Amino acid sequence: MSVAKPLPHDAARLHVTGAARYVDDIPAPASALHIAFGLSPVAAGTINAVDLRDVAAAPGVVAVLTAADLPFENDVSPSNHDEPLLAKEAVHYAGQPIFMVVATSHLAARYAARLGHVEITETTPILTIEDALAANSRFEDGPRIYRKGDADAALKTAPHILTGTIHIGGQEHFYLEGQAALAQPQDNGDMVVQSSTQHPTEIQHKVAEALGKPMHAVRVETRRMGGGFGGKESQGNALAVACAVA
């Protein structure tokens, strides 16, 4: 029995000595390609034109992809099909990926990604809940109300009623290991993806969907994560899909 015994974590020695292997520690094949994204410089706007000629001509660039170049689904959302891998007509947040550069090195990809010329007509971003309510901007058709019994009648007879407003600043832990993925095509057409994810099955599903393959043709491996806190449950989709598509 291990109850109430001060047993060390199975991988404690690996962690404290720095020997634990994460996705970025996996030796990539000598001919591995690297990805960088061309990002939106504005928080909201309409895309008018994208000129990627300088990007394609940069040293080490193998391919440059936009949403129109993706072979199947341009979606990395966990469920609602509302999160494109690459922006199409509009951008909705600063840093949203618009195009993807595939190059012979990480440095070459990052350098080339900065050479893209994207023309965007800026619109006013919605940054607060109050702004969203005023604009009636919703993810669904209307407010979702869960009700049991007659709350109004209960309040009318309540001896004490408290009213007021509270503002809570949401906090998220920042995990030390960033999002990471390594995709390795197999000689039979299958795909193996190493991903720092809390949800390997979701990565499998989204990669298969993006490649137009059945789920059994995609294998996802996750040995360990350097923190997640929920941020790697669905947000690993974009990087894994991008690597697999490239």
C-alpha positions as CSV (number, residue, x, y, z in Angstrom):
1,M,0.0,0.0,0.0
2,S,1.3,3.5,-0.9
3,V,-1.3,5.5,1.1
4,A,0.3,8.1,3.4
5,K,3.8,7.2,2.2
6,P,6.1,10.0,0.9
7,L,6.8,8.3,-2.4
8,P,8.6,10.3,-5.1
9,H,7.0,11.0,-8.5
10,D,7.9,8.3,-11.0
11,A,9.7,10.8,-13.2
12,A,11.0,13.1,-10.4
13,R,14.7,12.2,-11.0
14,L,14.3,12.9,-14.7
15,H,12.6,16.2,-14.0
16,V,15.1,17.6,-11.5
17,T,18.1,16.5,-13.5
18,G,16.8,17.9,-16.8
19,A,16.8,14.5,-18.5
20,A,13.1,14.3,-19.0
21,R,12.3,14.3,-22.7
22,Y,9.6,16.7,-24.0
23,V,8.4,17.2,-27.6
24,D,11.1,19.8,-28.3
25,D,13.8,17.4,-27.1
26,I,12.9,14.7,-29.6
27,P,15.6,14.6,-32.3
28,A,14.0,15.7,-35.6
29,P,15.0,14.0,-38.8
30,A,17.9,15.7,-40.6
31,S,15.6,16.8,-43.4
32,A,12.8,18.1,-41.2
33,L,11.0,21.2,-42.3
34,H,10.0,24.0,-40.0
35,I,6.9,26.2,-39.8
36,A,6.3,29.8,-38.9
37,F,3.1,31.8,-39.3
38,G,2.4,35.2,-40.8
39,L,0.3,37.0,-38.1
40,S,-2.3,39.7,-38.1
41,P,-0.9,43.0,-36.8
42,V,-4.4,44.2,-35.8
43,A,-7.1,43.0,-33.5
44,A,-10.0,43.1,-35.9
45,G,-10.4,43.9,-39.6
46,T,-11.2,42.7,-43.1
47,I,-8.5,41.2,-45.3
48,N,-8.3,43.0,-48.6
49,A,-5.1,41.6,-50.1
50,V,-2.3,39.3,-49.3
51,D,1.0,39.5,-51.3
52,L,3.4,36.7,-50.4
53,R,5.9,36.9,-53.3
54,D,8.7,38.1,-51.1
55,V,8.0,35.3,-48.7
56,A,8.1,32.6,-51.3
57,A,11.4,34.0,-52.7
58,A,13.1,34.1,-49.3
59,P,16.1,31.7,-48.7
60,G,15.1,28.3,-47.5
61,V,11.4,28.6,-48.2
62,V,9.8,25.4,-49.5
63,A,6.2,26.4,-49.5
64,V,3.8,29.2,-48.5
65,L,0.2,28.3,-47.7
66,T,-2.9,30.3,-47.2
67,A,-6.4,29.1,-46.4
68,A,-7.1,28.6,-50.1
69,D,-4.2,26.1,-50.3
70,L,-5.3,23.8,-47.6
71,P,-6.5,20.4,-49.0
72,F,-9.4,19.8,-46.7
73,E,-10.8,21.4,-43.6
74,N,-9.5,24.8,-42.5
75,D,-10.7,24.3,-38.9
76,V,-8.9,23.6,-35.6
77,S,-11.8,24.2,-33.2
78,P,-12.6,21.5,-30.7
79,S,-16.3,21.3,-31.6
80,N,-18.1,24.2,-33.4
81,H,-16.0,24.5,-36.6
82,D,-15.6,28.2,-35.9
83,E,-11.8,28.5,-35.5
84,P,-9.9,28.6,-38.8
85,L,-6.3,27.5,-38.9
86,L,-5.6,30.4,-41.3
87,A,-7.7,33.5,-41.5
88,K,-9.7,33.9,-44.7
89,E,-11.9,37.0,-45.1
90,A,-11.4,38.6,-41.7
91,V,-9.1,38.7,-38.6
92,H,-10.5,38.6,-35.1
93,Y,-7.5,39.0,-32.8
94,A,-4.0,40.4,-33.0
95,G,-1.6,37.6,-33.9
96,Q,-4.1,35.5,-35.7
97,P,-2.3,33.3,-38.4
98,I,-3.0,34.5,-42.0
99,F,-0.4,32.4,-43.8
100,M,2.0,29.6,-43.1
101,V,5.7,29.4,-44.1
102,V,7.4,26.0,-44.5
103,A,11.2,26.3,-44.6
104,T,14.4,24.3,-44.2
105,S,15.1,25.9,-40.8
106,H,13.2,27.5,-38.0
107,L,15.2,30.8,-38.5
108,A,14.5,30.8,-42.2
109,A,10.8,30.3,-41.7
110,R,10.6,33.1,-39.1
111,Y,12.5,35.5,-41.3
112,A,10.4,34.8,-44.4
113,A,7.1,35.1,-42.4
114,R,8.0,38.8,-41.7
115,L,8.2,39.6,-45.4
116,G,4.5,39.1,-46.1
117,H,2.4,42.1,-47.2
118,V,-1.2,41.9,-45.9
119,E,-3.6,44.7,-46.5
120,I,-6.3,44.9,-43.8
121,T,-9.1,47.4,-43.2
122,E,-9.3,47.8,-39.5
123,T,-12.6,47.6,-37.6
124,T,-13.3,48.4,-34.0
125,P,-12.5,45.4,-31.8
126,I,-14.8,44.3,-29.1
127,L,-12.6,44.0,-26.0
128,T,-15.0,43.9,-23.0
129,I,-18.2,42.1,-22.1
130,E,-20.0,45.5,-21.9
131,D,-18.9,46.2,-25.5
132,A,-20.1,42.8,-26.6
133,L,-23.5,43.3,-24.9
134,A,-23.9,46.7,-26.5
135,A,-23.2,45.3,-29.9
136,N,-25.3,42.2,-29.3
137,S,-22.2,40.1,-30.3
138,R,-22.7,36.5,-29.2
139,F,-21.3,33.1,-29.9
140,E,-24.8,31.7,-29.8
141,D,-28.2,33.0,-30.8
142,G,-29.0,34.5,-27.4
143,P,-28.3,34.1,-23.6
144,R,-28.5,30.6,-22.4
145,I,-30.7,30.4,-19.3
146,Y,-30.9,27.4,-16.9
147,R,-34.0,27.7,-14.8
148,K,-35.6,25.5,-12.2
149,G,-38.7,26.7,-10.3
150,D,-39.9,30.3,-10.1
151,A,-36.9,32.4,-9.1
152,D,-38.9,35.7,-9.3
153,A,-41.6,34.5,-7.0
154,A,-39.0,33.3,-4.5
155,L,-37.2,36.6,-4.5
156,K,-40.4,38.5,-3.9
157,T,-40.9,36.7,-0.6
158,A,-37.3,36.6,0.4
159,P,-36.5,38.4,3.7
160,H,-33.2,39.7,2.4
161,I,-32.1,40.5,-1.1
162,L,-28.6,41.6,-2.1
163,T,-28.0,43.4,-5.4
164,G,-24.8,44.6,-7.0
165,T,-22.2,44.1,-9.6
166,I,-18.9,42.2,-9.5
167,H,-16.0,42.2,-11.9
168,I,-13.6,39.3,-11.8
169,G,-10.3,39.4,-13.7
170,G,-9.7,35.9,-15.2
171,Q,-6.3,34.4,-14.5
172,E,-4.6,31.6,-16.4
173,H,-1.4,29.8,-15.5
174,F,1.4,30.2,-18.0
175,Y,2.9,26.8,-18.7
176,L,6.7,26.6,-19.1
177,E,6.6,24.4,-22.1
178,G,5.0,26.1,-25.1
179,Q,2.8,24.4,-27.7
180,A,4.9,22.0,-29.7
181,A,4.4,19.4,-32.4
182,L,6.4,17.1,-34.7
183,A,4.7,15.4,-37.6
184,Q,6.3,12.4,-39.4
185,P,4.6,11.0,-42.5
186,Q,4.9,7.2,-42.8
187,D,5.7,5.3,-46.0
188,N,2.1,3.8,-46.0
189,G,0.5,7.3,-46.0
190,D,-0.2,7.3,-42.3
191,M,0.8,10.2,-40.0
192,V,2.5,10.1,-36.7
193,V,2.3,13.3,-34.6
194,Q,4.3,14.0,-31.4
195,S,2.2,16.7,-29.6
196,S,2.3,18.4,-26.3
197,T,-1.4,18.0,-25.7
198,Q,-3.8,17.1,-22.9
199,H,-6.2,15.5,-25.5
200,P,-4.4,13.2,-28.0
201,T,-7.7,12.0,-29.3
202,E,-8.7,15.5,-30.3
203,I,-5.4,16.0,-32.1
204,Q,-5.9,12.7,-33.9
205,H,-9.4,13.8,-35.0
206,K,-8.4,17.3,-36.2
207,V,-5.3,16.1,-38.0
208,A,-7.3,13.3,-39.8
209,E,-10.0,15.8,-40.7
210,A,-7.4,18.3,-42.1
211,L,-5.7,15.5,-44.2
212,G,-8.9,13.9,-45.4
213,K,-7.9,10.6,-43.8
214,P,-9.7,8.2,-41.4
215,M,-8.7,8.5,-37.7
216,H,-6.9,5.2,-37.7
217,A,-4.4,6.6,-40.2
218,V,-3.2,9.1,-37.6
219,R,-1.3,8.2,-34.5
220,V,-0.7,10.8,-31.8
221,E,2.0,10.3,-29.0
222,T,2.3,12.4,-25.9
223,R,5.0,11.3,-23.4
224,R,4.7,14.2,-21.0
225,M,3.8,17.9,-20.8
226,G,5.6,20.8,-19.2
227,G,2.4,22.2,-17.8
228,G,-1.0,22.5,-19.4
229,F,-3.7,23.8,-17.0
230,G,-6.3,23.3,-19.8
231,G,-4.4,25.4,-22.3
232,K,-3.2,22.3,-24.1
233,E,-6.6,20.6,-24.3
234,S,-7.6,22.2,-27.6
235,Q,-5.0,24.9,-28.4
236,G,-2.5,22.3,-29.5
237,N,-4.7,21.6,-32.6
238,A,-3.5,24.4,-34.7
239,L,0.2,23.5,-34.5
240,A,-0.3,19.8,-34.9
241,V,-2.6,20.3,-37.9
242,A,-0.2,22.8,-39.5
243,C,2.8,20.4,-39.2
244,A,0.8,17.5,-40.5
245,V,-0.6,19.4,-43.5
246,A,2.9,20.8,-44.4
